[in-house]
Amino acid sequence: MKDTRLLDELGARISEVLANSPVRDFEKNLKALFAATFDRFDLVTREDFEAQRRVLERTRAQLAALEARLAELESGRTRG
């Protein structure tokens, strides 16, 4: 039980030192750099991509149905 307390205290101290160290600033700057770079690439999330993919699939199915219906109507006109 005493060992657990010691490890917890040690972990807390290490976290405190890292939080106040230049490593933390470097991490923040690196994250900001990556965020800015990704913004320039105009990337989308996987969730947004999948949503647009589903919309496109529905649109293609509707287009195919409309094309089939148009062909059916046109073939009826040529016979009559």
Order of alpha helices (4+ residues) and beta strands (2+ residues): alpha-alpha-alpha
